[in-house]
Amino acid sequence: MASAHLTAALEAARAASDLIRKAYRGNFDVQYKADASPVTEVDVAAERAIKAVLQKHFPDYGFYGEETGRDHADAEYLWLVDPIDGTKSFVRGYPIFSVQIALMHKGELIAGVSCAPCWNEGLGELVWAEKGAGAWRGLLDTPMDQFERWQVSSVDQLNKATLSTGNLTTLARAPQWAALGTLIPQLHRIRGYGDFVHYHLLASGKIDAVVESDVNILDIAALTVIVREAGGTLTDLNGGPVTLDIRTVRASNGKLHAAFDSLAL
């Protein structure tokens, strides 16, 4: 049975998804932040909808959102929210974007919801995880009792492993870029699924590792809980903990985690 935390996060994700689905491939205003990344009026509206739901259920919890910033971020419980992770995809009209909602308690990630409202030819995909309760997947409108439990793969050799990479800008500028080049010929396959997609594939056992060198906590907080509850491991590239300041990711089925030690920055 879903906890009160998870119930609120799922309600918030569905509220945001309703707004996003209605706006997808429509006309909306696009602005650009200082780092040249896009933000739309839909991002802002979706985050406000999420925040309203979460604050209705837990008015004393902190909130850290991609668009509206931090509100009581020093609270014992902190919601971490990216209303549209993959805004560039949303703007261009292809469905590789998601709603990301996670809950952190005293620095530990304890619950996460990753919802891709326009994935699967518009049927959507909803994945949730909670500490000690596993990782579960269904379509956006699937009843909770019909969700399937996810488990990472058991692959333990690089020559049988599939690695997916995301944004590698920082790694490409570092000496460790050569180490990645050394690893690639040892792998069965390398792909670049990106955003929520490769974490969902990892948690469901379809690929075996993910490497990214340019992320922020709001991108991967919920996905961290999902990967871990599916039996995997997610750290920064150095093997360190996931904190509010994380910038890199090494995620794996756990059995292969040490194989990527050479990528530590």
LINUR-V229803 format. One record per residue. RES is the residue in one letter. D_FIRST is the distance of its C-alpha to the first C-alpha in Angstrom with 2 decimals. Layout:
# LINUR-V229803
res = <RES,RES>
d_first = <D_FIRST,D_FIRST>
This chain:
# LINUR-V229803
res = <M,A,S,A,H,L,T,A,A,L,E,A,A,R,A,A,S,D,L,I,R,K,A,Y,R,G,N,F,D,V,Q,Y,K,A,D,A,S,P,V,T,E,V,D,V,A,A,E,R,A,I,K,A,V,L,Q,K,H,F,P,D,Y,G,F,Y,G,E,E,T,G,R,D,H,A,D,A,E,Y,L,W,L,V,D,P,I,D,G,T,K,S,F,V,R,G,Y,P,I,F,S,V,Q,I,A,L,M,H,K,G,E,L,I,A,G,V,S,C,A,P,C,W,N,E,G,L,G,E,L,V,W,A,E,K,G,A,G,A,W,R,G,L,L,D,T,P,M,D,Q,F,E,R,W,Q,V,S,S,V,D,Q,L,N,K,A,T,L,S,T,G,N,L,T,T,L,A,R,A,P,Q,W,A,A,L,G,T,L,I,P,Q,L,H,R,I,R,G,Y,G,D,F,V,H,Y,H,L,L,A,S,G,K,I,D,A,V,V,E,S,D,V,N,I,L,D,I,A,A,L,T,V,I,V,R,E,A,G,G,T,L,T,D,L,N,G,G,P,V,T,L,D,I,R,T,V,R,A,S,N,G,K,L,H,A,A,F,D,S,L,A,L>
d_first = <0.00,3.80,6.47,9.54,11.44,9.62,9.44,13.12,14.06,12.95,14.83,17.71,17.92,18.18,20.77,22.79,22.59,24.07,26.99,27.51,27.61,30.17,32.33,32.17,35.74,37.05,39.38,38.18,39.89,39.75,40.89,41.33,40.42,42.88,41.68,42.32,38.67,37.91,35.76,35.45,34.92,31.69,30.39,31.24,29.83,26.51,26.24,27.18,24.51,21.84,23.39,23.56,19.86,18.95,21.75,20.80,17.50,18.99,22.78,23.78,22.24,24.66,24.85,26.65,27.24,29.53,31.52,31.43,31.52,30.36,29.52,29.13,28.45,29.21,26.22,23.93,21.06,22.24,20.83,22.61,23.20,25.39,25.29,27.25,27.59,30.50,32.50,35.57,33.93,32.79,36.37,37.89,35.73,33.84,30.05,29.43,27.68,24.17,22.19,21.10,18.87,18.10,17.61,20.06,20.25,23.79,24.63,21.63,19.33,15.70,13.83,15.25,15.27,18.26,19.13,22.44,23.10,26.37,25.86,26.11,28.95,27.11,23.88,22.18,19.69,16.37,15.03,12.42,12.01,11.03,13.13,12.33,9.35,11.83,13.06,12.11,14.57,15.29,17.98,17.78,17.38,15.21,12.24,8.93,9.05,12.46,12.02,14.03,13.66,16.68,19.17,22.47,25.77,27.82,31.07,33.16,36.52,37.63,39.71,36.63,34.48,33.78,33.78,32.90,34.49,33.90,36.32,38.86,41.48,41.60,41.49,44.26,46.46,45.91,47.69,44.43,44.80,47.21,44.65,42.31,45.31,45.83,42.25,42.20,44.73,42.77,39.62,38.97,38.06,37.57,35.99,35.11,31.97,31.18,28.63,24.99,26.25,27.29,24.19,22.07,24.70,24.63,20.89,21.13,24.19,26.79,28.76,29.18,30.07,30.37,33.08,33.65,36.09,35.55,32.11,30.64,27.40,26.04,26.58,24.58,22.16,18.98,20.50,21.13,17.51,16.91,20.02,19.39,15.88,17.57,20.09,22.76,24.85,25.65,28.50,31.51,34.52,35.89,32.86,32.01,28.78,26.97,28.20,28.90,32.28,31.33,33.64,33.37,30.79,30.95,27.82,27.78,26.13,27.28,30.05,32.24,31.71,35.05,36.89,36.71,38.10,41.30,39.66,39.20,40.89>
